């Protein structure tokens, strides 16, 4: 056993490690609000000490008190591992269960400094999307995973490993819940309080479910969104069209690469220089500007040449929008990916202040910070309205921009109280993709070998090329776009962290690709197992009235039966691990979302699991969308029932609109 394996196996060390110096080269989470009273702060320290031998309580009590005072949280920095944090070959992890080793790999990828937004605070993306609340939880979880067998299940409560429980080989190895609080206690301030106490966390989507694969995880969805938005404008082509948006931190970091792949001129504002520098060095943006006049000149050149390029503006998005409106710069497409699910704790920065000034105000003058954010949102929306009046097509990217702008009093509402701009799910992703069963399927090659990823790309492309020959006209364009995507995937250099790939696919595509992967592993064409998964932002995994289910119009968009049913069904149909979260994308208390991981190891058992689980994971959502009378979903579920005789769902009878309009109440 080498040093790394020994460190994993020992969990929380018997002898306290030396305190590591604070690394200022890494992006750190902003200081959190001071919400706890004196007794609650004592309780937070008491809760943290539960992980440690009593002989260390006196020392650690003082240390954790200092952390809570300084950062608003107890991260237990002393226990951050000294070894490099990144995904390794699956066989490098000490394990008794290969499935558990795969989960360790995925956890480490989520915390890789090249991948994670604030790695030392265990935050992967979105400003507060956490894998764990503290480093003791990480150490103990990795120890449990190294010891467990295929007859046990590890239970995770908001980052806390509750323990290993007896189960069976077909049960999930890990069951994750994040932020599952009583509904009346689900406001943003409740999250701040529970998180500071160390009893709950915001897992975002793929952060707390160990399925994040860097900005690539959203780049295919962003690409097809921008591509189809461009098709709605003018001549229906992409070349030379200008797309303006914001955010280069976590998932938003995909926007530059997606713009280029979609063939447009992408301009992305980001206030954090470390985020800009990371994406520039990784090749996810082509050029960086700090001067708005120079940026506008470059935009004009790119538009005239019709050359796809991604341009980062290091500064506040409001300054960019207001300058574009003032100069009447033609912009075709606009959106926003600031982390407005987290507006008061670093997800959105007001205009007129530096990053440092805003971070200080956030902690020392939280009421003033809220006021400045609201003022900025009003300005932000006003500039966008001017651009829309000049011909720009704007959509809400499901980050709670319209929601928070409306709450701030910005001019974003129509007379009937609905938003004046559509969600991208309403106009594009819902009717063209989710309702047909297309969603962000993904896989990770656990060998860590780029050659395995290349082989998997080829296999996936071959599978889709066969399927498209028999695809109905309703989904042929989607299939062709997806085939083009996977053909070009390697050339686009999207890997950050683990050797992973994202590919939008429907039920047939996901199942046949997974089946082909499993056969290739068995035959030795792929050297090690593959982890299958998806973003929670999918057909069935998420109930979110302002994003994933915003194109549900029967009144059920505020219910969460689909997401809950989905995780339960995945759990007993063969998933290696499952997760269900409160919060993600649009904010705590605004969404319920879940996901899964499934290990393919070349066995007949894996083949059985993939067929059972993937069919449910997609068709559950199609059935719900069809019941809401979505025409694309009605087509898709009828087709699914023809292909699988055991599938029988309740199909909606369509009602004549004239009949309803004549009713008197």
C-alpha angles and dihedrals in degrees: 000000000000126000094267093051091046091052091052093047097049095056110188103019121243090224117052112250121231116268109262117228116257107263109221092183090071122077108251131201115258117259108273127234120275099239104144124094120224095271092047090051090054088049091051091055091045089052092050094050091059090085095060142069112264092241089072098045097096094053096039093045090063092044095049091045089055092049092050091050094047103038105019089239139065106238096163092227091182089071098052104126119255093217121091112273112227141108112282133192106290092242092060091071118088105241150150092196120052088205090057090050089055090053091051089053091051093048092052091049090055089055098042108125088227089057108028124078097216103009098174090055089048091244116142104184146330095055094277107028100130134192091194136357095231142001095258088064090052093050094047093046092052090049092052091048092051091053104039126103131210088265094065137070125209113219117211122197108192093317095324115114102224090187149266116301129189113259133137142268095269093050121093114271089219133024114195130195123179128188095347099162133158105280095241088059099052105103122122090255090053088055091050091051097044092045092050089051089053095238104108141017143198106246094183103203116294095011096073093034096056093239104110115126100181124262089323087075091075101025097092092049090046091048095053091043093054092040094052092042089055090049088060092058129078115312093003095248130113105219114114095002115136122226120190124192142133141243134065099177115098122332089358087063088081094069098086095050091042091053092055094045089049089052100242137118104259123200116187124183119209125172097198110083092200091058091048092049093048094052092044093051091046091053095245093123125035104207137015127214133185096176116074096206091053090047093052091050089052091048090054092051092048093048092050094047091044088222117152111236139151118229122189121207111203100211144060118322091222092060089051096049093046092050092049090050093046093050092040090231109182110247121177103189133026139179141141135235104178110137096258091157081078104037099153100045107051103299094109130023123207122237120257097039134087120242090255094048091050093049090051093047090049090063104030100035107022095162092053090047091055090050092051092048091052092048090050093049089055090052091044093054093043092056091047091051090055091051092048090051086056092056106275120144109223128187134181111244095210094258092119093258095136092038094055094036089054091049088051091055098254120155098259102115132092122221092268091057096253123121117274091220125058128239111245087242091058095051105028123359097043103050097030101039122004095046090054092046098257114142146145102294112178142179139194125209105223093202088071087223117138088211090064089052090050091051091049091051090053093048093049091049092050091050093051092046089058094046095050091060088071099030117127116244091252091072104024096102091050090050092049092049090050093049090051089049096054093043090057097036097100093048092054093064096221102154115118112166116341123032094263141150136201121207129168107229139157127232094279092047095047093047097046093044091049091047090051091048092052091051091048091052091049090050093048094245087121110042102214140017122291125224114220122202144130142220112270084235091089148111097286110005103080138051106195119148094201097045131006096025097030090112091060106104105174094088095260095103088099094055125090105203093114097057093044093047089048097056092045091050093047089050096060096035097066111281114157090218136358135196139191124193142187107220132018133148099355098035151270111314092015101083145024114209140168144183146181145216123214124190118216110200101164096262131129087240091060090048091054092048096049094051094048099041103040093050091055095040092062105029095051088067095042090053092051092047091048091052086055086060096248104163097217091051092048088056092046097048093048088052091048092052091051090053096045115040092193091061113090119162134176106260121209120243108226115237125217109250091214091058092054094044091057094055116112124216 
